[in-house]
Amino acid sequence: MTIPGFPDAAPLAGLIGGILIGVSAAIMLLGMGRIAGVSGIFAKATGVGGSGMSRGGAWAFVLGLPLGALIVALVTGGVEAQFAGFAPIVVAGVLVGIGTRLGSGCTSGHGVCGVSRLSARSIVATATFMAAGIVTVAVMNAMGMEVLK
Amino acid sequence: MSSKLITPLIAGTIFGAGLTIGGMTDPARVRGFLDIFGAWDPTLAFVMGGAVIVMAVAWGIVPRMVEPLFAEKFHIPDRTDLTPSLIGGSALFGIGWGIAGLCPGPGIAALVIEPAKAAAFVASMFAGMLILRLFERN
């Protein structure tokens, strides 16, 4: 399925993937009483901070992420991915680490869990990181910086 | 294994599968979404829309439950203050997200797709969290 004018978009796969993410977050909320915020759960697992969730539970969620990706890769026979080089990845990783702790969340905690309950903090956070990401990509493109190999 | 470990393991696995099916483990697709002035790829909006719709239903169920299925109580953030750290932190996160097209979930899930680079991302994300933690203590 394609959208006229956007030949590269994958709306149906995106919607199915999004529904699965929503189901996962709903399991965490209704099953464990917790927000499925990956940055917070990762911080909890690694001991740098995070919620009052148990450390074992945090590790179980974190380990599930690559497990789910592996299952999809095995079933579909491979997943396409175009990554940046190591230098931009390291710079980005440090910024994501600092930013998500300082901002109390990322795309999952704020963008999915917070926005869906109309939390003002999450709506402001999501608008801010989206705007920052859009400006960053626009500036990098204007400067001719192609990071994806 | 107890339900307190199996439940987050199942949730994490479904989350990782959803990210991968939705194309979010491909930084090119994520940067394509942020590239609204170029060859815009709206896929991420479908991913987020699908997830938000399901979660909106889940939030509607919470008030009808006394306690979560496998835990003693709900732990739901109750802060409403819009602080400089919320906005500044989200801006820093957005810059990092734009540079490499990776946020925490896809970065961790991609450990099995692009192992060396995903590991570099996860390690530097951990370093960033650690730096902030040490800085905040002083």
HADDOCK unambig.tbl for C-alpha pairs under 7 A between the chains (distance, minus, plus):
assign (segid A and resid 6 and name CA) (segid B and resid 41 and name CA) 6.69 0.50 0.50
assign (segid A and resid 8 and name CA) (segid B and resid 41 and name CA) 6.60 0.50 0.50
assign (segid A and resid 9 and name CA) (segid B and resid 41 and name CA) 5.33 0.50 0.50
assign (segid A and resid 9 and name CA) (segid B and resid 42 and name CA) 6.10 0.50 0.50
assign (segid A and resid 9 and name CA) (segid B and resid 43 and name CA) 5.29 0.50 0.50
assign (segid A and resid 10 and name CA) (segid B and resid 43 and name CA) 5.54 0.50 0.50
assign (segid A and resid 11 and name CA) (segid B and resid 43 and name CA) 5.36 0.50 0.50
assign (segid A and resid 11 and name CA) (segid B and resid 46 and name CA) 5.88 0.50 0.50
assign (segid A and resid 13 and name CA) (segid B and resid 21 and name CA) 5.98 0.50 0.50
assign (segid A and resid 13 and name CA) (segid B and resid 22 and name CA) 5.13 0.50 0.50
assign (segid A and resid 14 and name CA) (segid B and resid 21 and name CA) 6.97 0.50 0.50
assign (segid A and resid 14 and name CA) (segid B and resid 22 and name CA) 3.97 0.50 0.50
assign (segid A and resid 14 and name CA) (segid B and resid 23 and name CA) 6.79 0.50 0.50
assign (segid A and resid 14 and name CA) (segid B and resid 43 and name CA) 5.61 0.50 0.50
assign (segid A and resid 14 and name CA) (segid B and resid 44 and name CA) 6.63 0.50 0.50
assign (segid A and resid 14 and name CA) (segid B and resid 46 and name CA) 5.18 0.50 0.50
assign (segid A and resid 14 and name CA) (segid B and resid 47 and name CA) 4.54 0.50 0.50
assign (segid A and resid 15 and name CA) (segid B and resid 22 and name CA) 6.98 0.50 0.50
assign (segid A and resid 15 and name CA) (segid B and resid 46 and name CA) 4.93 0.50 0.50
assign (segid A and resid 15 and name CA) (segid B and resid 47 and name CA) 5.01 0.50 0.50
assign (segid A and resid 15 and name CA) (segid B and resid 50 and name CA) 5.15 0.50 0.50
assign (segid A and resid 16 and name CA) (segid B and resid 22 and name CA) 6.82 0.50 0.50
assign (segid A and resid 17 and name CA) (segid B and resid 18 and name CA) 3.86 0.50 0.50
assign (segid A and resid 17 and name CA) (segid B and resid 19 and name CA) 5.82 0.50 0.50
assign (segid A and resid 17 and name CA) (segid B and resid 21 and name CA) 5.08 0.50 0.50
assign (segid A and resid 17 and name CA) (segid B and resid 22 and name CA) 4.26 0.50 0.50
assign (segid A and resid 17 and name CA) (segid B and resid 47 and name CA) 5.97 0.50 0.50
assign (segid A and resid 18 and name CA) (segid B and resid 18 and name CA) 6.10 0.50 0.50
assign (segid A and resid 18 and name CA) (segid B and resid 22 and name CA) 6.55 0.50 0.50
assign (segid A and resid 18 and name CA) (segid B and resid 46 and name CA) 6.82 0.50 0.50
assign (segid A and resid 18 and name CA) (segid B and resid 47 and name CA) 3.86 0.50 0.50
assign (segid A and resid 18 and name CA) (segid B and resid 48 and name CA) 5.75 0.50 0.50
assign (segid A and resid 18 and name CA) (segid B and resid 49 and name CA) 6.84 0.50 0.50
assign (segid A and resid 18 and name CA) (segid B and resid 50 and name CA) 4.43 0.50 0.50
assign (segid A and resid 18 and name CA) (segid B and resid 51 and name CA) 4.43 0.50 0.50
assign (segid A and resid 19 and name CA) (segid B and resid 50 and name CA) 4.65 0.50 0.50
assign (segid A and resid 19 and name CA) (segid B and resid 51 and name CA) 4.83 0.50 0.50
assign (segid A and resid 19 and name CA) (segid B and resid 54 and name CA) 6.32 0.50 0.50
assign (segid A and resid 20 and name CA) (segid B and resid 14 and name CA) 6.14 0.50 0.50
assign (segid A and resid 20 and name CA) (segid B and resid 15 and name CA) 6.38 0.50 0.50
assign (segid A and resid 20 and name CA) (segid B and resid 18 and name CA) 4.91 0.50 0.50
assign (segid A and resid 21 and name CA) (segid B and resid 14 and name CA) 6.71 0.50 0.50
assign (segid A and resid 21 and name CA) (segid B and resid 15 and name CA) 4.73 0.50 0.50
assign (segid A and resid 21 and name CA) (segid B and resid 18 and name CA) 5.27 0.50 0.50
assign (segid A and resid 21 and name CA) (segid B and resid 19 and name CA) 6.97 0.50 0.50
assign (segid A and resid 21 and name CA) (segid B and resid 51 and name CA) 5.48 0.50 0.50
assign (segid A and resid 22 and name CA) (segid B and resid 50 and name CA) 6.89 0.50 0.50
assign (segid A and resid 22 and name CA) (segid B and resid 51 and name CA) 3.84 0.50 0.50
assign (segid A and resid 22 and name CA) (segid B and resid 52 and name CA) 6.40 0.50 0.50
assign (segid A and resid 22 and name CA) (segid B and resid 54 and name CA) 5.03 0.50 0.50
assign (segid A and resid 22 and name CA) (segid B and resid 55 and name CA) 5.37 0.50 0.50
assign (segid A and resid 23 and name CA) (segid B and resid 54 and name CA) 6.44 0.50 0.50
assign (segid A and resid 24 and name CA) (segid B and resid 11 and name CA) 4.53 0.50 0.50
assign (segid A and resid 24 and name CA) (segid B and resid 12 and name CA) 6.86 0.50 0.50
assign (segid A and resid 24 and name CA) (segid B and resid 14 and name CA) 5.70 0.50 0.50
assign (segid A and resid 24 and name CA) (segid B and resid 15 and name CA) 5.45 0.50 0.50
assign (segid A and resid 25 and name CA) (segid B and resid 55 and name CA) 6.87 0.50 0.50
assign (segid A and resid 26 and name CA) (segid B and resid 55 and name CA) 5.90 0.50 0.50
assign (segid A and resid 26 and name CA) (segid B and resid 58 and name CA) 5.60 0.50 0.50
assign (segid A and resid 27 and name CA) (segid B and resid 11 and name CA) 6.20 0.50 0.50
assign (segid A and resid 28 and name CA) (segid B and resid 8 and name CA) 6.60 0.50 0.50
assign (segid A and resid 28 and name CA) (segid B and resid 11 and name CA) 6.53 0.50 0.50
assign (segid A and resid 30 and name CA) (segid B and resid 62 and name CA) 6.85 0.50 0.50
assign (segid A and resid 30 and name CA) (segid B and resid 68 and name CA) 5.16 0.50 0.50
assign (segid A and resid 30 and name CA) (segid B and resid 69 and name CA) 6.30 0.50 0.50
assign (segid A and resid 31 and name CA) (segid B and resid 68 and name CA) 5.11 0.50 0.50
assign (segid A and resid 31 and name CA) (segid B and resid 69 and name CA) 4.58 0.50 0.50
assign (segid A and resid 31 and name CA) (segid B and resid 70 and name CA) 5.24 0.50 0.50
assign (segid A and resid 31 and name CA) (segid B and resid 71 and name CA) 6.90 0.50 0.50
assign (segid A and resid 32 and name CA) (segid B and resid 68 and name CA) 5.70 0.50 0.50
assign (segid A and resid 32 and name CA) (segid B and resid 69 and name CA) 6.73 0.50 0.50
assign (segid A and resid 32 and name CA) (segid B and resid 70 and name CA) 5.56 0.50 0.50
assign (segid A and resid 32 and name CA) (segid B and resid 71 and name CA) 5.17 0.50 0.50
assign (segid A and resid 33 and name CA) (segid B and resid 68 and name CA) 5.21 0.50 0.50
assign (segid A and resid 33 and name CA) (segid B and resid 71 and name CA) 6.59 0.50 0.50
assign (segid A and resid 33 and name CA) (segid B and resid 73 and name CA) 6.16 0.50 0.50
assign (segid A and resid 33 and name CA) (segid B and resid 74 and name CA) 4.06 0.50 0.50
assign (segid A and resid 33 and name CA) (segid B and resid 75 and name CA) 5.60 0.50 0.50
assign (segid A and resid 34 and name CA) (segid B and resid 74 and name CA) 6.51 0.50 0.50
assign (segid A and resid 34 and name CA) (segid B and resid 75 and name CA) 5.54 0.50 0.50
assign (segid A and resid 34 and name CA) (segid B and resid 76 and name CA) 6.69 0.50 0.50
assign (segid A and resid 35 and name CA) (segid B and resid 76 and name CA) 6.92 0.50 0.50
assign (segid A and resid 38 and name CA) (segid B and resid 104 and name CA) 6.18 0.50 0.50
assign (segid A and resid 38 and name CA) (segid B and resid 105 and name CA) 5.69 0.50 0.50
assign (segid A and resid 39 and name CA) (segid B and resid 104 and name CA) 5.80 0.50 0.50
assign (segid A and resid 48 and name CA) (segid B and resid 129 and name CA) 6.61 0.50 0.50
assign (segid A and resid 48 and name CA) (segid B and resid 130 and name CA) 6.11 0.50 0.50
assign (segid A and resid 48 and name CA) (segid B and resid 133 and name CA) 6.87 0.50 0.50
assign (segid A and resid 56 and name CA) (segid B and resid 5 and name CA) 6.65 0.50 0.50
assign (segid A and resid 57 and name CA) (segid B and resid 4 and name CA) 6.35 0.50 0.50
assign (segid A and resid 57 and name CA) (segid B and resid 5 and name CA) 5.01 0.50 0.50
assign (segid A and resid 57 and name CA) (segid B and resid 8 and name CA) 5.87 0.50 0.50
assign (segid A and resid 60 and name CA) (segid B and resid 5 and name CA) 6.05 0.50 0.50
assign (segid A and resid 60 and name CA) (segid B and resid 8 and name CA) 5.69 0.50 0.50
assign (segid A and resid 60 and name CA) (segid B and resid 9 and name CA) 4.52 0.50 0.50
assign (segid A and resid 61 and name CA) (segid B and resid 8 and name CA) 4.65 0.50 0.50
assign (segid A and resid 61 and name CA) (segid B and resid 9 and name CA) 4.67 0.50 0.50
assign (segid A and resid 61 and name CA) (segid B and resid 11 and name CA) 6.50 0.50 0.50
assign (segid A and resid 61 and name CA) (segid B and resid 12 and name CA) 4.25 0.50 0.50
assign (segid A and resid 62 and name CA) (segid B and resid 12 and name CA) 6.24 0.50 0.50
assign (segid A and resid 64 and name CA) (segid B and resid 9 and name CA) 5.12 0.50 0.50
assign (segid A and resid 64 and name CA) (segid B and resid 10 and name CA) 6.70 0.50 0.50
assign (segid A and resid 64 and name CA) (segid B and resid 12 and name CA) 4.15 0.50 0.50
assign (segid A and resid 64 and name CA) (segid B and resid 13 and name CA) 3.98 0.50 0.50
assign (segid A and resid 64 and name CA) (segid B and resid 16 and name CA) 6.69 0.50 0.50
assign (segid A and resid 65 and name CA) (segid B and resid 12 and name CA) 4.95 0.50 0.50
assign (segid A and resid 65 and name CA) (segid B and resid 13 and name CA) 5.07 0.50 0.50
assign (segid A and resid 65 and name CA) (segid B and resid 15 and name CA) 6.20 0.50 0.50
assign (segid A and resid 65 and name CA) (segid B and resid 16 and name CA) 3.96 0.50 0.50
assign (segid A and resid 65 and name CA) (segid B and resid 108 and name CA) 6.51 0.50 0.50
assign (segid A and resid 65 and name CA) (segid B and resid 109 and name CA) 4.69 0.50 0.50
assign (segid A and resid 66 and name CA) (segid B and resid 16 and name CA) 6.02 0.50 0.50
assign (segid A and resid 66 and name CA) (segid B and resid 108 and name CA) 6.36 0.50 0.50
assign (segid A and resid 66 and name CA) (segid B and resid 109 and name CA) 3.91 0.50 0.50
assign (segid A and resid 66 and name CA) (segid B and resid 110 and name CA) 6.35 0.50 0.50
assign (segid A and resid 66 and name CA) (segid B and resid 111 and name CA) 6.08 0.50 0.50
assign (segid A and resid 66 and name CA) (segid B and resid 112 and name CA) 5.89 0.50 0.50
assign (segid A and resid 67 and name CA) (segid B and resid 13 and name CA) 5.70 0.50 0.50
assign (segid A and resid 67 and name CA) (segid B and resid 16 and name CA) 6.96 0.50 0.50
assign (segid A and resid 68 and name CA) (segid B and resid 13 and name CA) 4.14 0.50 0.50
assign (segid A and resid 68 and name CA) (segid B and resid 14 and name CA) 5.92 0.50 0.50
assign (segid A and resid 68 and name CA) (segid B and resid 15 and name CA) 6.98 0.50 0.50
assign (segid A and resid 68 and name CA) (segid B and resid 16 and name CA) 4.43 0.50 0.50
assign (segid A and resid 68 and name CA) (segid B and resid 17 and name CA) 4.19 0.50 0.50
assign (segid A and resid 69 and name CA) (segid B and resid 16 and name CA) 5.09 0.50 0.50
assign (segid A and resid 69 and name CA) (segid B and resid 17 and name CA) 4.89 0.50 0.50
assign (segid A and resid 69 and name CA) (segid B and resid 20 and name CA) 5.56 0.50 0.50
assign (segid A and resid 69 and name CA) (segid B and resid 109 and name CA) 5.74 0.50 0.50
assign (segid A and resid 69 and name CA) (segid B and resid 110 and name CA) 7.00 0.50 0.50
assign (segid A and resid 69 and name CA) (segid B and resid 112 and name CA) 6.94 0.50 0.50
assign (segid A and resid 70 and name CA) (segid B and resid 112 and name CA) 6.04 0.50 0.50
assign (segid A and resid 72 and name CA) (segid B and resid 17 and name CA) 5.91 0.50 0.50
assign (segid A and resid 72 and name CA) (segid B and resid 20 and name CA) 6.82 0.50 0.50
assign (segid A and resid 72 and name CA) (segid B and resid 21 and name CA) 6.98 0.50 0.50
assign (segid A and resid 79 and name CA) (segid B and resid 113 and name CA) 6.99 0.50 0.50
assign (segid A and resid 80 and name CA) (segid B and resid 26 and name CA) 6.56 0.50 0.50
assign (segid A and resid 81 and name CA) (segid B and resid 25 and name CA) 6.65 0.50 0.50
assign (segid A and resid 81 and name CA) (segid B and resid 26 and name CA) 4.18 0.50 0.50
assign (segid A and resid 81 and name CA) (segid B and resid 27 and name CA) 6.66 0.50 0.50
assign (segid A and resid 82 and name CA) (segid B and resid 26 and name CA) 5.83 0.50 0.50
assign (segid A and resid 82 and name CA) (segid B and resid 27 and name CA) 6.01 0.50 0.50
assign (segid A and resid 82 and name CA) (segid B and resid 28 and name CA) 5.60 0.50 0.50
assign (segid A and resid 83 and name CA) (segid B and resid 27 and name CA) 5.78 0.50 0.50
assign (segid A and resid 84 and name CA) (segid B and resid 100 and name CA) 5.79 0.50 0.50
assign (segid A and resid 86 and name CA) (segid B and resid 117 and name CA) 6.41 0.50 0.50
assign (segid A and resid 88 and name CA) (segid B and resid 99 and name CA) 6.56 0.50 0.50
assign (segid A and resid 88 and name CA) (segid B and resid 100 and name CA) 6.24 0.50 0.50
assign (segid A and resid 89 and name CA) (segid B and resid 100 and name CA) 5.56 0.50 0.50
assign (segid A and resid 89 and name CA) (segid B and resid 120 and name CA) 6.98 0.50 0.50
assign (segid A and resid 89 and name CA) (segid B and resid 121 and name CA) 5.64 0.50 0.50
assign (segid A and resid 90 and name CA) (segid B and resid 120 and name CA) 6.30 0.50 0.50
assign (segid A and resid 90 and name CA) (segid B and resid 121 and name CA) 5.73 0.50 0.50
assign (segid A and resid 90 and name CA) (segid B and resid 124 and name CA) 5.53 0.50 0.50
assign (segid A and resid 92 and name CA) (segid B and resid 96 and name CA) 3.97 0.50 0.50
assign (segid A and resid 92 and name CA) (segid B and resid 97 and name CA) 6.55 0.50 0.50
assign (segid A and resid 92 and name CA) (segid B and resid 99 and name CA) 5.91 0.50 0.50
assign (segid A and resid 92 and name CA) (segid B and resid 100 and name CA) 5.92 0.50 0.50
assign (segid A and resid 93 and name CA) (segid B and resid 96 and name CA) 6.56 0.50 0.50
assign (segid A and resid 93 and name CA) (segid B and resid 121 and name CA) 4.88 0.50 0.50
assign (segid A and resid 93 and name CA) (segid B and resid 122 and name CA) 6.67 0.50 0.50
assign (segid A and resid 93 and name CA) (segid B and resid 124 and name CA) 4.77 0.50 0.50
assign (segid A and resid 93 and name CA) (segid B and resid 125 and name CA) 4.26 0.50 0.50
assign (segid A and resid 94 and name CA) (segid B and resid 124 and name CA) 4.98 0.50 0.50
assign (segid A and resid 94 and name CA) (segid B and resid 125 and name CA) 4.79 0.50 0.50
assign (segid A and resid 94 and name CA) (segid B and resid 127 and name CA) 6.30 0.50 0.50
assign (segid A and resid 94 and name CA) (segid B and resid 128 and name CA) 4.22 0.50 0.50
assign (segid A and resid 95 and name CA) (segid B and resid 92 and name CA) 5.73 0.50 0.50
assign (segid A and resid 95 and name CA) (segid B and resid 93 and name CA) 5.69 0.50 0.50
assign (segid A and resid 95 and name CA) (segid B and resid 96 and name CA) 5.07 0.50 0.50
assign (segid A and resid 95 and name CA) (segid B and resid 128 and name CA) 6.51 0.50 0.50
assign (segid A and resid 96 and name CA) (segid B and resid 92 and name CA) 6.80 0.50 0.50
assign (segid A and resid 96 and name CA) (segid B and resid 93 and name CA) 4.40 0.50 0.50
assign (segid A and resid 96 and name CA) (segid B and resid 96 and name CA) 5.30 0.50 0.50
assign (segid A and resid 96 and name CA) (segid B and resid 97 and name CA) 6.75 0.50 0.50
assign (segid A and resid 96 and name CA) (segid B and resid 103 and name CA) 6.88 0.50 0.50
assign (segid A and resid 96 and name CA) (segid B and resid 125 and name CA) 5.94 0.50 0.50
assign (segid A and resid 97 and name CA) (segid B and resid 125 and name CA) 4.11 0.50 0.50
assign (segid A and resid 97 and name CA) (segid B and resid 126 and name CA) 6.06 0.50 0.50
assign (segid A and resid 97 and name CA) (segid B and resid 128 and name CA) 4.39 0.50 0.50
assign (segid A and resid 97 and name CA) (segid B and resid 129 and name CA) 4.69 0.50 0.50
assign (segid A and resid 98 and name CA) (segid B and resid 128 and name CA) 4.76 0.50 0.50
assign (segid A and resid 98 and name CA) (segid B and resid 129 and name CA) 5.07 0.50 0.50
assign (segid A and resid 98 and name CA) (segid B and resid 132 and name CA) 5.83 0.50 0.50
assign (segid A and resid 99 and name CA) (segid B and resid 89 and name CA) 3.98 0.50 0.50
assign (segid A and resid 99 and name CA) (segid B and resid 90 and name CA) 5.62 0.50 0.50
assign (segid A and resid 99 and name CA) (segid B and resid 92 and name CA) 4.85 0.50 0.50
assign (segid A and resid 99 and name CA) (segid B and resid 93 and name CA) 4.32 0.50 0.50
assign (segid A and resid 100 and name CA) (segid B and resid 89 and name CA) 6.11 0.50 0.50
assign (segid A and resid 100 and name CA) (segid B and resid 90 and name CA) 6.44 0.50 0.50
assign (segid A and resid 100 and name CA) (segid B and resid 93 and name CA) 5.81 0.50 0.50
assign (segid A and resid 101 and name CA) (segid B and resid 129 and name CA) 6.47 0.50 0.50
assign (segid A and resid 102 and name CA) (segid B and resid 85 and name CA) 5.55 0.50 0.50
assign (segid A and resid 102 and name CA) (segid B and resid 86 and name CA) 6.33 0.50 0.50
assign (segid A and resid 102 and name CA) (segid B and resid 89 and name CA) 4.62 0.50 0.50
assign (segid A and resid 103 and name CA) (segid B and resid 85 and name CA) 5.71 0.50 0.50
assign (segid A and resid 103 and name CA) (segid B and resid 86 and name CA) 3.95 0.50 0.50
assign (segid A and resid 103 and name CA) (segid B and resid 87 and name CA) 6.45 0.50 0.50
assign (segid A and resid 103 and name CA) (segid B and resid 88 and name CA) 6.93 0.50 0.50
assign (segid A and resid 103 and name CA) (segid B and resid 89 and name CA) 4.11 0.50 0.50
assign (segid A and resid 103 and name CA) (segid B and resid 90 and name CA) 5.01 0.50 0.50
assign (segid A and resid 104 and name CA) (segid B and resid 86 and name CA) 6.63 0.50 0.50
assign (segid A and resid 112 and name CA) (segid B and resid 48 and name CA) 6.54 0.50 0.50
assign (segid A and resid 112 and name CA) (segid B and resid 51 and name CA) 6.25 0.50 0.50
assign (segid A and resid 112 and name CA) (segid B and resid 52 and name CA) 5.28 0.50 0.50
assign (segid A and resid 113 and name CA) (segid B and resid 55 and name CA) 6.57 0.50 0.50
assign (segid A and resid 116 and name CA) (segid B and resid 52 and name CA) 5.05 0.50 0.50
assign (segid A and resid 116 and name CA) (segid B and resid 55 and name CA) 5.92 0.50 0.50
assign (segid A and resid 116 and name CA) (segid B and resid 56 and name CA) 4.93 0.50 0.50
assign (segid A and resid 117 and name CA) (segid B and resid 56 and name CA) 6.21 0.50 0.50
assign (segid A and resid 117 and name CA) (segid B and resid 59 and name CA) 6.46 0.50 0.50
assign (segid A and resid 120 and name CA) (segid B and resid 80 and name CA) 6.58 0.50 0.50
assign (segid A and resid 121 and name CA) (segid B and resid 80 and name CA) 6.05 0.50 0.50
assign (segid A and resid 121 and name CA) (segid B and resid 81 and name CA) 6.88 0.50 0.50
assign (segid A and resid 121 and name CA) (segid B and resid 82 and name CA) 5.91 0.50 0.50
assign (segid A and resid 125 and name CA) (segid B and resid 86 and name CA) 6.49 0.50 0.50
assign (segid A and resid 125 and name CA) (segid B and resid 87 and name CA) 6.04 0.50 0.50
assign (segid A and resid 125 and name CA) (segid B and resid 90 and name CA) 5.53 0.50 0.50
assign (segid A and resid 128 and name CA) (segid B and resid 87 and name CA) 6.52 0.50 0.50
assign (segid A and resid 128 and name CA) (segid B and resid 90 and name CA) 5.91 0.50 0.50
assign (segid A and resid 128 and name CA) (segid B and resid 91 and name CA) 5.68 0.50 0.50
assign (segid A and resid 129 and name CA) (segid B and resid 90 and name CA) 4.99 0.50 0.50
assign (segid A and resid 129 and name CA) (segid B and resid 91 and name CA) 5.06 0.50 0.50
assign (segid A and resid 129 and name CA) (segid B and resid 93 and name CA) 6.23 0.50 0.50
assign (segid A and resid 129 and name CA) (segid B and resid 94 and name CA) 3.95 0.50 0.50
assign (segid A and resid 130 and name CA) (segid B and resid 94 and name CA) 6.11 0.50 0.50
assign (segid A and resid 132 and name CA) (segid B and resid 91 and name CA) 5.42 0.50 0.50
assign (segid A and resid 132 and name CA) (segid B and resid 94 and name CA) 4.74 0.50 0.50
assign (segid A and resid 132 and name CA) (segid B and resid 95 and name CA) 5.40 0.50 0.50
assign (segid A and resid 133 and name CA) (segid B and resid 34 and name CA) 6.11 0.50 0.50
assign (segid A and resid 133 and name CA) (segid B and resid 94 and name CA) 4.49 0.50 0.50
assign (segid A and resid 133 and name CA) (segid B and resid 95 and name CA) 5.15 0.50 0.50
assign (segid A and resid 133 and name CA) (segid B and resid 97 and name CA) 5.96 0.50 0.50
assign (segid A and resid 133 and name CA) (segid B and resid 98 and name CA) 4.25 0.50 0.50
assign (segid A and resid 134 and name CA) (segid B and resid 34 and name CA) 4.63 0.50 0.50
assign (segid A and resid 134 and name CA) (segid B and resid 35 and name CA) 6.10 0.50 0.50
assign (segid A and resid 134 and name CA) (segid B and resid 36 and name CA) 6.96 0.50 0.50
assign (segid A and resid 134 and name CA) (segid B and resid 98 and name CA) 6.77 0.50 0.50
assign (segid A and resid 136 and name CA) (segid B and resid 95 and name CA) 5.65 0.50 0.50
assign (segid A and resid 136 and name CA) (segid B and resid 98 and name CA) 5.45 0.50 0.50
assign (segid A and resid 136 and name CA) (segid B and resid 99 and name CA) 6.65 0.50 0.50
assign (segid A and resid 137 and name CA) (segid B and resid 34 and name CA) 6.54 0.50 0.50
assign (segid A and resid 137 and name CA) (segid B and resid 35 and name CA) 6.02 0.50 0.50
assign (segid A and resid 137 and name CA) (segid B and resid 98 and name CA) 5.45 0.50 0.50
assign (segid A and resid 137 and name CA) (segid B and resid 99 and name CA) 6.72 0.50 0.50
assign (segid A and resid 138 and name CA) (segid B and resid 35 and name CA) 6.45 0.50 0.50
assign (segid A and resid 138 and name CA) (segid B and resid 37 and name CA) 6.94 0.50 0.50
